[in-house]
Every structure is written in structure tokens, then in C-alpha cells.
Amino acid sequence: MVCGFTGHRRLPWGGDETDPRCAALKTVLGRRIAEAAAAGCGTFLCGMARGADTYFAEAVLALRDGGLDLRLEALVPCPSQAGGWPAADRDRWTRLLAACDAVTVLEPAYTPGCMLRRNRVLVDRSDVLITVYDGSGGGTASTVAYARRRGRPLLPVWL
């Protein structure tokens, strides 16, 4: 089975990963991923955005390094996804891509709507979806709504 992920880029603690709320989110994500693996998910799809996507990818890799037989596939909307990010975030993204078992680049260049199309591919290829969501609007809300319309079970992590 395949487990996809969607979550917010902007989180209540900003970029401060020393915030206890960030540590708690990372712990819960690790648990959700382990639960999905125990239920039969072996492949995990990530859209590789900053914020919750980064934490998700790192948690999958940590569990894989810890002995679980997990595959991580990056669904990159376009090659320039990280182009405008700060250098530290670009470096982290590059390291995560290098650690993935597969990298799928969906479009040859940025176009309006490519992130939305990436999210739909992620849902369409998933059997279940882990979500980090606070109920607000935006890309995560659109992805959650699309997953519901497609009948995908959701494993929510509420902020």
C-alpha cells in the first residue's frame, strides 16, 4: 500500500524547530508513519515542500534507517521547487532528495497550478493520506478536500 502526505508549510512556531510544539509534531508524525507501515504501507509519497513535508520525509527516513522496510518517493512539482528558498532549506531539500528511493519530477518548469497538480497526483497514487492540518484554507485544505472526494482514508495530525 501507498501512504501519501499533505501538511502546512507555515506552522505556528515558524522555523523554530526547538519549539516544543515542533518536537511534538515530529513525534506524532513518526507514530503515524509507523502505524501506516504496520497496516501495510511500504511506500510513502512526499511533495517535498518546506514545513510539515520536510518533517514527514525526515521521519520516514529515520524509521527506514531504524530498520523498517520503507520506501520514500519524492513528488517534485518542478525542478525549481526550492529555487527561491533560503540556502539552508535548499540544502536540506537536496539532502532529502538524495536519500529518497525515487524522485518523480512532474513538470519540466514552474507553471501556475503545478503545486495543485502535484497534490492531486499524490492523492491519486495514495491508498491512505497522513495530514497535518489545522482546518484553515490553502493548499493543504484543497488536498484534504480532494482526498475526501476520492474516498481516501485520512490519518489526521491536528495542529
Salt bridges, closest charged atoms under 4 A:
GLU17 OE1 - LYS26 NZ 2.54
GLU17 OE2 - ARG92 NH1 2.50
ASP19 OD2 - ARG21 NH2 2.85
GLU35 OE1 - ARG32 NH1 3.02
GLU58 OE2 - ARG92 NE 2.71
GLU73 OE1 - ARG125 NH2 2.74
ASP89 OD2 - ARG50 NH1 3.06
ASP101 OD2 - ARG64 NH1 2.95
GLU107 OE2 - ARG117 NE 2.60
ASP124 OD1 - ARG150 NE 3.13
ASP134 OD1 - HIS8 NE2 3.04
